[in-house]
Amino acid sequence: MSDESGTFFYHSPNHQEDDRIRRMVKFDELVTLNVGGQKFVIGKDVLKKVPNTRLSAICETDGNYNIEKKEYYFDRNPDLFNCILDYYRTDELHFPHNYCGPTIYKELVYWQIEEGEISSCCWNRYREFEQEKKIFAQIERAFESKTQPAEVSAVINSQWGIETWRRRLWIFLEEPMSSRAAKIWTTIFFSFVLFSIAILCVETHPIARVPKEFNETNRTRVSKKSVAVNNPKLQLLFTTNPHPVLNFFDKFCAWFFTVELIVRFFVAPNHIKFFMSAMNIIDVLCVLPMWINNILNIFEINLIKEEDMSLLPVFFLLMTLRVLRICRILRLARHYTGVKILLLALKASMAELAMLLIFVFIVVMVFSVVIYYAEFFRPDTFGSIFEGYWWAIITLTTVGYGDMYPKSAVGYIIGALCALTGILATGLPVPIIANNFNLYYSHAQLQNAVVQRKNRKRTKEMIANIDSENDEPFDEETL
């Protein structure tokens, strides 16, 4: 039944007197919303509670309005729309946790609701997708192949046979996962890297060196110089040479890396970018000492003269460049997942590591000054605050060389506090780095499979492009 105002009354079906609650609803104020096939009925006054949204400005002239069915149709997710309607009713925006952030974001954009309206209890779960998206982007860049089609644009349209083989060889050298032969080559290359590092280490041991050949005059000079120089390492340098076998293998490795570097340079799509790479610069600096030494031998220039040590710094500079061969091992980061993930985890923890360094710096400053004045009346310990710096760093890191230590009761207390502070300080960033490593590693497990498929697909496309330019088919396993 209805009254004169046109308001309808609904009675409880059980006809009990205590249930005679009348619900007054004006049908001209109800709106029917068909969202993804599921219908929702709500009052216009409820929708107007949240202004400047899609539903608050709804009207019959809207393009989504169906005149025949007298309803608005929206091709959206009905489950999430329940959450949207609850926001209009309760002024609180909650979402189920089984939906990812991008899906929720698209719904908010469509219904013209600010993401800042999401309740705090659901905010962290919603924002996780941005962090995951950032992590996936970082991992994708880290695992992305260095051989891009854009980088070979200078040779991609060439019909010359030599350019075809340049592209094949570049893929072979730069893409270890492109074929079985490329994997074998990578294994051989890093075997030479480890072998050259082993030679560098072994030739410093006396058992791997042989005495120099001297005449009587030079022998006397060396004997006098050995007396004047008390450094046994310098004496070993003046009086011995590396064993000829080591020299042979060292030169063989140098030739190997030189040829490899030259080949990579000539097949590189972009020679300027090639020498802008840090690893390629290191490769050049690694092979320079051998060739400089050979040139000096041709002109009979000896950098190690017993009677004149003025050229000794030049000799040590060349030896220092030889040490750079150890940096070749960093090329492993381009091919192995674990190393890449570790570098990404460290990069993600830079803020925490920077805070740790600042904290350690402050603590070292404090303890170095305190220990100096605590041991001020001990003449045999801590001659200056700078020595206190050294002691504080070694104690904070819990290394404890024992070359310098306090000897007074107050100094013992300060030393104990410094060590305890070091345990707390050095332990703080470890869980953070470990958590970041696990986070990146779990995402990399998912991303790595996708990236490998993309790399294989790109490699096959490049090979197919090569085959299309030539009559004979090219076997991928021969890369």
NUTOR-435623 format. One record per atom (N, C-alpha, C, CB): z, x, y. Coordinates in steps of 0.2 Angstrom, whole numbers, plus 5000, padded with zeros to 4 digits. Glycine has a CB too. Layout:
ZXY/...
END
This chain:
500050044994/500050005000/500050045006/500649955000/499950015012/499850055018/500150015024/499150075020/500350055029/500550015035/500050015040/501150055038/500149985046/499649975051/499350045054/499949935057/499750095053/499450165056/498950195051/500050205057/498850165045/498450195040/498750245036/497850215044/499350245036/499750295032/499850265025/500350325035/499750305020/499850275013/500450305010/499250295008/500750265006/501450275003/501350284995/501950225004/501550334992/501550344985/502250334982/501250414983/502350294977/502950274974/503050314967/503050204973/503650334966/503750364959/503550314954/504450384959/503250344948/503050294943/503650274939/502550334938/504150294939/504750274935/505050214938/505250324934/504850194945/505150134948/505850134949/504950074944/506250194949/506950194950/507050194958/507250254947/507650164960/507750154967/507950224970/508350114968/508250274966/508450334969/507850374970/508950374965/507250354967/506650394968/506150374973/506250404961/506350324977/505950294982/505850344988/506150224984/505450394987/505350444992/504650434994/505450524989/504450425000/503850415002/503450475005/503750355007/502950485002/502550545005/501950515009/502250584999/502050535015/501550515020/500950565021/501850495027/500450555019/499850595020/499250565023/499650625013/498950585028/498350555031/497750595028/498450565039/497350555025/496850585021/496350615026/496450525018/496250595032/495850635037/496050705039/495750595043/496650725037/496950785038/496950835032/497650785041/496650815027/496650855020/495950885020/496750805014/495950945017/495350985016/495251005009/495351045021/494750995006/494551014999/494151074999/494250954995/494451124996/494151194996/493951204988/494551244998/493351214987/493051234980/492951314980/492451194979/493351344977/493351414977/493151444970/494051454980/492551464969/492351484962/492451434957/492851544960/492351374959/492351314954/493051284953/492151344947/493551314956/494151284956/494351254963/494751334954/494551184963/494651154969/495451154971/494451074968/495451164978/496151164981/496151114987/496251234984/496651074987/496751024993/497351044997/496850954990/497251055003/497751075008/497651045015/497751155008/498151035019/498151005025/497851055030/498750985027/497451025035/497251065041/497751105045/496751025045/498351065046/498851095050/499151155046/499451045051/499151165040/499351225036/498851275038/499451205029/498251265037/497751315039/497751345046/497051295037/497951305050/497951325057/498651365059/497951265062/499051375054/499651415055/499551485056/500151405049/498951505053/498751575054/498051575058/498651615047/498051585064/497451585069/497051645067/497651575076/496451635070/495951695070/495751715063/496151755074/495751665058/495551685051/494951635050/496151675046/494651645044/494051605042/494251535041/493751635036/494851525037/495051455036/495351415042/495551455030/495651455047/495951425052/495451385057/496351465056/494851415057/494251385061/493751345057/493851445064/493951325051/493551285047/493351215050/493851275040/492751195049/492451135052/491851105047/492251135059/491751045049/491151015044/490451045046/491150935045/490451075052/489751105053/489751175050/489651115061/490251195046/490251265043/489651255038/490851275040/489351315037/488851325032/489051315025/488451385033/489651325023/489951315017/490151245015/490551355016/490051195020/490251125019/489751085015/490451095025/489951055010/489451005006/489650935008/489651014998/489150905012/489250835014/489350785009/488650815019/488950795004/488950744998/489650744995/488450754993/489850804993/490550804989/491150814994/490550864985/490950815001/491450825006/491950875004/491850755006/491750935003/492150995001/491751055004/492250994993/492151105004/491951175006/491951215000/492451205012/491351254999/491251294993/491251364995/490651274990/491651404992/491651474993/491651514986/492351504997/491151554986/491051594979/491451654979/490251614979/492151644979/492651694978/493051684972/493051694985/493551734972/493951734966/494551684967/494251804965/494551634963/495051584963/495751604962/494951524959/495851654958/496551684957/496851714963/496551734951/496451754966/496651784972/496751734978/496251844974/496351684978/496351634983/497051594983/495751584982/497351594977/498051564977/498451604981/498251564970/498451664981/498851714985/498651704993/498751784984/498051694994/497851675001/498151615004/497051675002/498151555000/498451495002/499151505003/498251444997/499551534998/500251544999/500451585005/500451584993/499951625008/500051655014/500151605020/499551715015/499651555019/499651505025/500251465024/499051465024/500551455018/501051405017/501751435019/501151385010/501851505016/502451535017/502551595022/502651565010/501951615025/501851665029/502051735026/502351655035/501951735020/502051805016/501451815011/502751795012/501151875012/500551885008/500751935002/500051915013/500751904996/500851944990/500251944986/501451914986/500151994982/499551994977/499852014970/499052044980/499551994965/499652014958/499552094957/499351974953/499952134953/499752204953/499252214948/500452234950/498952164944/498452184940/497752184943/498352134934/497752184950/497152184954/497152254958/497052124959/496552284958/496552354961/496452344969/495952394959/496652394973/496552384980/495952364983/496752454983/495352394980/494752374983/494552304983/494152414980/494752274977/494652204976/495052164981/494752184969/495652174982/496052144987/495752154994/496752164986/495552214995/495352235002/494752185004/495152305003/494252174999/493652135000/493852065001/493152144994/494352044998/494551974999/494851965006/495051954994/495252015008/495552015015/495052015020/496052065016/494552055019/493952055024/493551995024/493452115022/493451965019/493051895018/493451845022/492951875011/494151835021/494551785023/494751805030/495151765019/494551865033/494751885040/495551885041/494451835045/495851915036/496551925036/496752005037/496951895030/497152025041/497252095042/497652115036/497652105049/497552185034/497852205028/498652225030/497552275026/498752225036/499452245038/499952185037/499452255046/499652125035/500052065034/500252065027/499652005035/500052115023/500352115016/501052135016/499952175012/501452105012/502152115011/502352185009/502452065007/502852205011/503052275009/503152285002/503752295013/503352234998/503452244991/502752264987/503752184988/502152234990/501552244987/501152294991/501152184987/501452324996/501052375001/500852434997/501352385007/501352464994/501252534990/500752524985/501852554987/500752474981/500252464976/499552454979/500452404971/499552414984/498852404988/498552474990/498952354993/499052514993/498752574996/498652634991/499252605001/498852624985/498652674980/497952684979/498952654973/497552634980/496852644979/496552694984/496452574980/496752694990/496552744995/496652814992/496852735002/497252834990/497452894987/497052914981/498152904986/496952864977/496552874971/495752884973/496552814966/495552854978/494852864980/494752934983/494652804985/495252954987/495253024990/495253074984/495853034994/495653064979/495753114974/495053114970/496253094969/494753054968/494153054965/493553094969/493952984963/493553084975/493053114980/493153194979/493153094987/493853214980/493953284979/493753314973/494653304981/493853274967/493753304961/492953304960/494053264955/492653254962/491853254962/491553304966/491653184965/491853324972/491553384975/491753444972/491853384982/492353454968/492453514965/492053524959/493253514963/491853464955/491453474949/490753464950/491753424944/490553454957/489853444958/489453504957/489753424965/488853494954/488453554953/488253594959/487853534949/488253654959/487953694965/487253694965/488253764964/486853674960/486153674960/485953604962/485853694953/485853594968/485653524971/484853524972/486053514977/484553464971/483853464972/483653484979/483653394971/484153474984/483953484991/483953564992/484453464996/484353604988/484353674988/483653704986/484953704985/483353674982/482653694979/482053664982/482653694971/482153634988/481653594991/481053644993/481853564998/481253714994/480753754996/480253774990/481053824998/480453754984/480053774979/479853714974/480353824974/480153654976/480053594972/479353574971/480553544974/478953584976/478253554976/477753604975/478153524983/477953664973/477553714971/477253704964/477853784972/476553724964/476253724957/476153794954/475553694958/476453844957/476353904955/476753914949/476453964960/476553954944/476953964938/477554004939/476554004932/477554054944/478154094945/478654054948/477954154950/478554004952/479053964955/479353924950/478753924961/478953894945/479253864939/479753904936/478653834935/479653964934/480054004931/480654024935/479754064928/480554024941/481154034946/481653984945/480954044953/481353924945/481853864945/482153864938/481453794946/481853874933/482153874926/482653924926/481653894921/482553984928/483054044928/483654024932/482754104930/483553994938/484053974943/484553924939/483853944949/484253874936/484653834932/485053864926/484253774929/484753914923/485053954918/485653994920/484453994914/485554024926/486054064928/486654024932/485854114933/486553974935/486953934939/487253874935/486653914945/487053854930/487253794927/487453814919/486753734927/488053834918/488253854911/488253794906/488953884911/488253734909/488253674904/487553644903/488753624907/487053674906/486353654906/486053654899/485953684911/486253704895/486053714889/486453764885/485253744889/486253764878/486653814874/486553884876/486453804866/485953904877/485853974879/486153994886/485053984881/486253944890/486653954897/487353964895/486553894902/487653934890/488353944888/488454014885/488553884883/487954034881/488054104878/487954154884/487454114873/487554144889/487454194894/488154194898/486854174899/488454144899/489054144903/489554174899/489254064904/489654164893/490054204889/489954284889/490054184881/489354304889/489154374889/489354404896/488454384888/489254364901/489354384908/490154394909/489154334913/490554354907/491254364908/491554414903/491554294907/491154424897/491354484893/491254544897/490954484886/490754554900/490654614904/491154624910/489954614907/491354564913/491854564918/492454594916/491954494921/492654564910/493354584907/493254664905/493554544901/492654684902/492654754900/492654794906/491954754897/492354784912/492354824918/493054824921/491854794923/493454774920/494154774923/494554824918/494454704923/494354814912/494754864907/494654934908/494554844900/493954954910/493855024911/494155044918/493055024912/494255004923/494555024929/495255034927/494554964934/495555004923/496355014921/496355074917/496654954918/495955084912/496055134907/495955204910/495555124901/495455204915/495355274918/495855304922/494655274922/496355264923/496955294927/497455324923/497255234931/497355314916/497855344912/497655414910/497955304905/498155464910/497955534908/497655544902/498655574908/497755504897/497455514890/496755504890/497755474885/496455464896/495755444896/495455484901/495755374898/495755544903/495355594908/495355664905/495855594914/494855694907/494755764905/494755814910/494055774901/494955874909/495055924915/494355944918/495355994912/494455954924/493855974928/493656044926/493955964935/492956064927/492756134925/492856174932/492056134923/493256224932/493356264938/493156344936/494056264940/492956374941/492956444941/493656474943/492356474945/493656534943/494356564944/494556554951/494356644943/494156554956/494256544963/494556474964/493656554968/494156424961/494356354962/494956344958/493756314960/495056374952/495656364948/496256384952/495656394942/496256434956/496756464960/496956414966/496656534963/496356384969/496456334974/496856274972/495856314977/496656254966/496956194963/497656204961/496556164957/497756264959/498456274957/498956274963/498556344953/498656304969/499056304975/499156234978/498756354980/498556194977/498656134980/499056084976/497956094980/499156104969/499556064965/500356074967/499456084957/500456144969/501156154971/501256124977/501156234972/500756124982/500856094988/500956014988/500356104993/500555984983/500555914983/501055894977/499855884981/501555854979/502055834973/501955774970/502755834976/501355744972/501155674970/500755684963/500755634975/501055664957/500655674951/500055644951/501155654945/499955584954/499355544954/498755584958/499455474957/498955614963/498555654967/498355724963/498755684974/498855754960/498655804955/498155784950/499355834952/498255724947/497855704941/497155694944/498155644938/497055674950/496455664954/496055724955/496555624960/496455774957/496155844959/495955884953/496655884963/496355874947/496155914942/495855884936/496855944939/495655824936/495355784930/494855734933/495855754926/494455724928/493855674929/493955624923/493155704929/493755554924/493755514919/493255534913/493455444921/493455514907/493155534901/492355514902/493455504895/491955554899/491255544900/491055474897/490855594897/491355454891/491255394888/491355334893/491655384882/491955344897/492155294901/491655284907/492855304904/491455344909/490855354915/490255314912/490755424917/490055324906/489455294904/489555224904/489355324897/490055194901/490155124901/490255094907/490755104896/490555124912/490655104919/489955094922/491055144923/489555144921/488855144924/488455094921/488555214924/488555084915/488155034911/488354964914/488255034903/488954944915/489254884918/488954874925/489954884918/488954934929/488654924935/487954914936/488854994939/487554944931/486854924930/486754854929/486554964925/487154824924/487154754922/487254704928/487654744916/487754724931/487954674937/487454684943/488654694940/487154744943/486654754949/486054714947/486454824949/485754724941/485154684939/485354604939/484954704931/485854584937/486054514937/486054494944/486754504934/486354524949/486354514956/485654504959/486754564960/485254554957/484554554960/484154494957/484154624958/484254484951/483854424948/484054364951/483954424940/484754354952/484954294955/484754284963/485754284955/484654344966/484454344973/483754314973/484554414976/483354344969/482554324969/482454254967/482254374965/482854234962/482754164960/483154114964/482954154953/483554134969/483954084973/483454044977/484454124977/483553974978/483153934982/483153954989/483253864981/483753974991/483953994998/484254054999/484353935002/483954105001/484254175001/484754185007/483654225003/484754145012/485254145017/485854125014/485054115024/485854065011/486454035008/486754075003/486353965006/486254114999/486554154994/486954204996/485854184991/486854245002/487254295005/487854265009/486854345009/487854205010/488454175014/488954155009/488154115017/488854155002/489354144997/489854204997/488954124990/490454184996/490954234996/490954274990/491654204997/490754244984/490754274978/490154324977/490654224972/489554304980/489054344980/489154414985/488354314983/489554404990/489654464994/490154504990/490054435001/490654474987/491054524982/490654554977/491554474979/490154524974/489754554969/489354614972/489154504966/489154604979/488754664982/489254724983/488454644989/489854704985/490354754987/490554794980/490954724990/490554754975/490754784968/490254844966/490854734963/489654824967/489154874964/489054934969/488454844963/489254924976/489054974981/489455044979/489354954987/490055044977/490355114975/489955154971/491055104973/489655124965/489355164960/488655194964/489155124954/488355154967/487755184970/487855234976/487255124973/488355224980/488555274985/488755334981/489155244989/489155334976/489355394972/488755434969/489855374967/488255394967/487655424964/487255464970/487255374961/487255434976/486955464981/487255524984/486855414987/487955524984/488355584986/488255634981/489055564986/488155624974/488055674969/487355704970/488155644962/486855664972/486255694973/486255744978/485755634975/486555724984/486655774989/487255824989/486655734996/487555824983/488055874981/488655864987/487855944981/488855804988/489355794993/489955774989/489155734998/490555814989/491155804986/491655774990/491355864982/491855714989/492355684993/493055714992/492355604992/493155744986/493855764984/493755844984/494055734977/493955874990/494055944990/494755964990/493655964997/494856014986/495556044986/495756074992/495656094980/495356104996/495556145002/495456095008/495056205003/495156035007/495055995013/495155915011/494356005016/495655885013/495755815011/495555765016/496455805010/495155785021/494955745027/494455685024/494555785032/494155695019/493655645016/494055605011/493055675013/494655615009/495055575004/495055505006/495755605003/495155485012/495155415014/494555375012/495355405021/493955415013/493355385011/493255375004/492755425013/493555415000/493555414993/494055354991/493855474989/494555344994/495055284992/494755224994/495755294995/494355225000/493955165002/493455134996/493555175008/493155184993/492655164988/493055144982/492255234986/493655174980/494055154975/494255084976/494655204974/494455064982/494655004984/494154944983/494954994991/493554964984/492954924983/492854904976/492354944986/493054964972/492954954964/493454904962/493055014961/494054894965/494554844963/494354774964/495254864967/493854764968/493554694970/493254664963/493054694975/493054714959/492754684953/493254634949/492554734948/493854634950/494354594947/494254524950/495054614949/493954514956/493854454960/493254414956/493654464967/492854454952/492354414948/492654364944/491954464945/493254374942/493554324937/493654254940/494254354935/493654254947/493754194951/493154144950/493854204958/492554174947/492054134946/492154084940/491354174944/492654104937/492854054931/493053984934/493454084928/493253984940/493453914944/492853874944/493753934950/492253904944/491653854945/491453824938/491053904947/491753844933/491553824926/492053794922/491253884923/492753804924/493253784919/493653734923/493653844917/493853674920/494153624923/494853634925/494253564918/495253674920/495953684922/496053724928/496253724916/495653774930/495653814936/495553774942/495153874935/495053734941/494853684947/495453644949/494153644946/495753614944/496253564945/496853594948/496453534938/496953664945/497553694948/497453714956/497653764944/496853734957/496653744964/496753684969/495953774965/496553624966/496553564970/497253544970/496153504966/497753554965/498453534966/498753574971/498753544959/498553644971/498853684976/498653664983/498653754975/498053644984/497753624990/498153554992/497053614990/498253514988/498653454989/499353464991/498553404984/499653524989/500353534990/500453584996/500653564984/499853595000/499953645006/500453625011/499253645009/500553555012/501053545017/501753555014/501053465018/501953545008/502553565005/502653635004/502653534998/502153675003/502153745002/502253775009/501553774999/501953745014/502053775021/502853765023/501653735026/503053705022/503753685023/504253735019/503953615021/504053755013/504453805009/504453875013/504253805002/503853895015/503753955018/504153965025/503053975020/504153905028/504553905035/505353905033/504453845039/505553875028/506253875026/506453945024/506353825020/506053975019/506154045017/506154095023/505654065012/505754085028/505754135033/506354125037/505154115038/506654065038/507254055042/507854085038/507353975044/507854065032/508454095028/508454165028/508354065021/507854195027/507754275027/508054305033/507054295025/507854275039/508054295045/508854295046/507754255051/509154235043/509854225044/510254275040/510054155042/510054285033/510354325028/510254405030/510154315021/509654415032/509554485034/510054515040/508854505036/510154475045/510554485050/511254485048/510454445056/511454435044/512154435042/512354485037/512254365038/511954505032/512054565028/512154625031/511554565022/511754635036/511754705040/512454715043/511154705045/512654655047/513354665050/513954665045/513454615055/513854625039/514354625034/514454695031/514154575029/513854735031/513954805028/513854855033/513354815023/514054835039/513954885045/514354945044/514154845051/514954945041/515454995041/515355035034/516154975041/514755015030/514555055024/513955105026/514455005018/514055165026/513555215029/512955215024/513855275030/513055195018/512555205013/512155145011/512855235006/512255095015/511855035013/511554995020/512254975009/510954975019/510654935025/510654975031/511054865025/510255015032/510155055038/509955025044/509755115037/509554965043/509354925048/509254855046/508654955051/509154805051/509054735049/508354735045/508954695055/507854775046/507254775042/507354785035/506754825045/507854825033/508054835026/508354775023/508454895025/508754735028/509054675026/508454625025/509454645032/507954625028/507354575027/507154585019/506754595032/507054655018/506754665011/507254645006/506654745010/507954655007/508454635002/508454555002/509154665004/508454525007/508454445007/507854415003/508454425014/507254445004/506654415001/506754424993/506054455003/506954484991/507054504984/507554464981/507154574983/508154444985/508654404982/508554334982/509354424986/508154314987/507954234987/507554224982/507654224994/507054264980/506554254975/506854264968/505954294976/507554284968/507954304962/507554354958/507954234957/507254404961/506954464958/507454514956/506354494962/507854534962/508354584961/508154654959/508854554957/507854694963/507654754960/508254804959/507154794965/508754794963/509354844962/509254904966/509454854955/508754914970/508654974974/509154964981/507954984977/509354904982/509754894988/510254834987/509354884995/510854844988/511354794986/511954804990/511454784979/512354744992/512954754996/513554784991/513154684998/513954814995/514554854991/515254824994/514454924992/515254784999/515854755001/516054684998/515954755009/516654664999/516854594997/516454545000/517554584997/516354555007/516054505011/515254505009/516154515019/515054565008/514354575006/514154534999/514154645006/514654544995/514554504988/514554434989/515154524984/514954404994/514954334995/514254314998/515554314999/514054355003/513354335006/512854345001/513254385012/512854394997/512354404992/512254344987/512454464988/512854314985/512954264980/512654194984/513654244978/512754184990/512554124994/511754134994/512854125000/511554194996/510854204996/510454194990/510654274999/510754214984/510454204978/510454124976/510754234972/510954094977/510954024976/510553984980/511753994977/510454004987/509953974991/509253984989/510053994998/509154044986/508454054983/508354014977/508454124981/508853994973/508653954967/508453884969/509353954963/508853864974/508653794977/508053794980/509253764982/507853844984/507253844988/506653854984/507253904993/506653894979/506053904975/505953854970/506153974971/506453814968/506453764964/506153694967/507053744960/506153694973/505953624977/505253614976/506153634984/504753654977/504053644977/503753634970/503653694980/504153654965/503853654958/503753584955/504353694953/504153544956/504053474954/503453444957/504653424954/503453454964/502853424968/502153454966/502953444975/502153514965/501553544962/501353524955/501553624962/501853514951/501753494944/501553424944/502353504940/501853384949/501653314949/500853304952/502053274954/500753344957/500053344959/499553364954/499953384965/499753414950/499353444945/499153384939/499653504941/499753354937/499653294932/499253244935/500353274930/499353224942/498953174945/498153194945/499153164952/498053254947/497353274948/497053284941/497253334951/497453304936/497153314929/496953254926/497653354925/497453204927/497253134924/496653104927/497853084924/496553114933/495953084936/495353124934/496053084944/495453194934/494853234932/494653214925/495053304932/495053194920/494853184913/494353124914/495453164909/494553074918/494053014919/493453034923/494352964922/493553074928/492953094932/492453144929/493153124939/492753194925/492353244922/491853224917/492853294918/491953164914/491453144909/490853114913/491753084904/491053074919/490553054923/490153104926/490853004928/490453154929/490053214932/489653244927/490553254935/489853264921/489453294916/488853254914/489853304910/488953184914/488353144913/487853154918/488553074911/488153154925/487653154930/487253224930/488053144937/487653274929/487353344929/486853354923/487953404927/486953324917/486453324912/485853284914/486753294906/485953224917/485453184919/485053224925/485653114922/485353254930/484953294935/484553344932/485453314940/484853384927/484553444924/483953414920/485053474919/483953364917/483453334913/482853314918/483653274908/483053284923/482553264928/482253324931/482953224934/482553374932/482253434935/481753464930/482753484937/481953464924/481553494918/480953444917/481953494912/481053384918/480453334917/480053344923/480753264917/480253364929/479853374935/479453444934/480253384941/479753494931/479453554929/478853544924/479953604926/479053504919/478553484914/477953444916/478853444908/478053404921/477553364924/477053404928/477853314929/477253464930/476853514934/476453564930/477253554939/476653564923/476353604919/476153564913/476853664916/475653594909/475353564903/475853564897/474653594902/476153624896/476553634890/477253604891/476553714889/477553574886/478253544887/478753604887/478353494881/479253594890/479853644890/480453624886/480053654898/480653664882/481253644878/481853664882/481253684871/482353614882/482953624886/483353674883/483353554887/483353684877/483753734874/483553804875/483753724866/482953814878/482753884880/482953904887/482053894879/483353864890/483553874897/484053934897/483853814901/
END
